[in-house]
């Protein structure tokens, strides 16, 4: 069955209009749009395409993964992929269309996935982000993630990654649940 989580209406900082976004689990029909968005927004500049439609379908069908979509009406405006192991979770990918950034879409996807992780008993969440992507590093820091290590040449020996992690058992005073 399809899970639907309605997100509160978000107002854009520079927009005159309100955007209503819904979060729901991906179906296999979402694999191509998700893979294309990954290639364009996450894997840009890399010679090979790691998150192909076939790989996304495998994640959608995998019992230990969650592929979450963010939509305005039926239009895909963002997605995230998280893998769950026994006591930890790994955020493999997260992307939001540029026109929908800074509206809370990414934050709501991460919070939804973190709640899912806690429900599954996975309290340690990790992710990698391009070292050159300062906006993403700041975004994850704002959600309570801390840099743990720099991984040299992680992205096809072309670019370093910063591994970030968060212990979901630790609740910050300035961080709503």
C-alpha positions as CSV (number, residue, x, y, z in Angstrom):
1,X,0.0,0.0,0.0
2,X,1.1,3.5,-0.7
3,X,2.1,5.6,2.3
4,X,1.2,9.3,2.1
5,X,2.6,11.8,4.5
6,X,1.3,15.3,4.0
7,X,3.8,18.0,4.7
8,X,2.8,21.4,6.1
9,X,2.4,24.1,3.5
10,X,5.8,25.8,3.0
11,X,6.2,29.4,2.0
12,X,9.1,30.4,-0.2
13,X,11.3,33.1,1.1
14,X,11.4,35.0,-2.3
15,X,8.1,33.7,-3.6
16,X,4.7,35.3,-3.5
17,X,2.9,32.0,-3.5
18,X,2.6,29.0,-1.1
19,X,3.8,25.5,-2.2
20,X,2.1,22.4,-0.9
21,X,4.3,19.3,-1.1
22,X,3.4,15.8,-0.3
23,X,5.8,13.0,0.7
24,X,5.2,9.5,-0.4
25,X,7.0,6.3,-1.1
26,X,8.3,5.8,-4.6
27,X,6.9,3.3,-7.0
28,X,8.9,1.6,-9.8
29,X,7.3,4.1,-12.2
30,X,9.4,6.8,-10.4
31,X,12.7,5.1,-11.1
32,X,13.5,6.9,-14.4
33,X,12.6,10.4,-13.1
34,X,14.5,9.8,-9.9
35,X,17.6,8.5,-11.8
36,X,17.5,11.5,-14.2
37,X,17.2,13.9,-11.3
38,X,20.2,12.2,-9.5
39,X,22.3,12.5,-12.7
40,X,21.4,16.2,-13.1
41,X,21.5,17.4,-9.5
42,X,23.8,14.9,-7.6
43,X,26.1,13.1,-10.1
44,X,26.7,16.1,-12.3
45,X,30.3,16.3,-13.7
46,X,31.1,12.6,-13.0
47,X,32.0,10.4,-15.9
48,X,29.8,7.5,-15.0
49,X,26.2,7.3,-13.9
50,X,26.0,5.4,-10.6
51,X,22.3,5.8,-9.8
52,X,20.7,4.4,-13.0
53,X,17.0,3.6,-13.3
54,X,17.9,-0.1,-12.7
55,X,19.7,0.7,-9.5
56,X,16.8,2.9,-8.3
57,X,14.3,0.1,-9.0
58,X,16.4,-2.3,-6.9
59,X,16.3,0.2,-4.0
60,X,12.5,0.7,-4.4
61,X,12.0,-3.1,-4.2
62,X,14.6,-3.7,-1.5
63,X,13.1,-4.5,1.9
64,X,15.8,-2.6,3.8
65,X,15.6,0.6,1.7
66,X,13.2,3.5,1.5
67,X,12.9,5.6,-1.6
68,X,10.8,8.7,-0.7
69,X,9.5,11.3,-3.2
70,X,8.4,14.9,-2.7
71,X,5.7,16.1,-5.1
72,X,3.9,19.2,-5.9
73,X,0.6,17.7,-7.3
74,X,2.1,14.9,-9.4
75,X,5.3,16.6,-10.3
76,X,8.5,15.1,-8.7
77,X,10.3,18.0,-7.0
78,X,12.6,15.9,-4.8
79,X,13.6,12.4,-3.6
80,X,15.7,10.7,-1.0
81,X,17.0,7.1,-0.7
82,X,17.9,5.6,2.7
83,X,19.3,2.1,3.5
84,X,18.6,0.5,6.9
85,X,20.9,-2.0,8.5
86,X,20.5,-3.6,11.9
87,X,21.3,-0.6,14.1
88,X,22.2,2.2,11.6
89,X,20.9,3.9,8.5
90,X,22.7,5.5,5.5
91,X,21.3,8.3,3.4
92,X,22.4,7.3,0.0
93,X,20.9,10.2,-2.0
94,X,18.8,13.3,-1.5
95,X,18.0,15.9,-4.2
96,X,15.5,18.8,-4.4
97,X,14.8,20.7,-7.6
98,X,16.5,24.1,-7.4
99,X,13.2,26.0,-7.6
100,X,12.0,24.2,-4.5
101,X,15.1,24.5,-2.3
102,X,15.0,26.5,0.9
103,X,11.3,25.7,1.3
104,X,11.7,22.9,3.8
105,X,11.3,20.0,1.3
106,X,14.7,18.4,2.0
107,X,14.4,19.0,5.8
108,X,11.0,17.3,5.8
109,X,12.3,14.3,3.8
110,X,15.2,13.9,6.2
111,X,13.0,14.1,9.3
112,X,10.6,11.6,7.8
113,X,13.5,9.2,7.1
114,X,14.9,9.8,10.6
115,X,11.6,8.9,12.2
116,X,11.4,5.8,10.1
117,X,15.0,4.9,11.1
118,X,14.1,5.3,14.8
119,X,11.0,3.2,14.4
120,X,13.2,0.5,12.9
121,X,15.7,0.8,15.8
122,X,18.4,2.4,13.6
123,X,19.8,5.4,15.6
124,X,23.1,6.1,13.8
125,X,22.6,7.8,10.5
126,X,25.4,8.6,8.1
127,X,25.8,10.2,4.6
128,X,28.4,11.5,2.2
129,X,28.3,14.8,0.6
130,X,30.7,16.4,-2.0
131,X,33.4,18.4,-0.3
132,X,32.7,21.2,-2.7
133,X,29.0,21.4,-1.9
134,X,29.1,23.9,0.9
135,X,25.3,24.4,0.8
136,X,24.7,20.7,1.4
137,X,27.2,20.6,4.3
138,X,25.5,23.6,5.9
139,X,22.1,22.0,5.3
140,X,23.0,18.8,7.1
141,X,24.8,20.6,9.9
142,X,21.5,22.6,10.5
143,X,19.8,19.2,10.9
144,X,22.3,18.0,13.6
145,X,24.8,16.1,11.4
146,X,28.5,16.5,12.1
147,X,31.5,15.9,9.8
148,X,33.3,12.7,10.8
149,X,35.9,12.3,8.1
150,X,37.0,13.4,4.7
151,X,37.2,10.7,2.1
152,X,39.8,11.5,-0.5
153,X,38.8,10.8,-4.1
154,X,35.5,9.3,-3.1
155,X,33.7,10.4,-6.2
156,X,35.4,8.6,-9.0
157,X,38.8,9.8,-7.8
158,X,37.8,13.3,-8.9
159,X,36.4,14.8,-5.8
160,X,36.5,14.3,-2.0
161,X,33.5,13.5,0.1
162,X,32.7,14.5,3.6
163,X,31.1,11.8,5.7
164,X,28.6,13.2,8.1
165,X,26.7,11.4,10.9
166,X,24.1,12.0,13.5
167,X,23.1,10.0,16.6
168,X,19.3,10.1,16.7
169,X,19.3,9.3,20.4
170,X,20.7,12.8,21.0
171,X,18.0,15.5,20.7
172,X,19.2,19.1,20.5
173,X,17.1,21.7,22.3
174,X,16.9,23.8,19.1
175,X,15.9,20.9,17.0
176,X,12.2,19.9,16.9
177,X,11.4,16.2,16.7
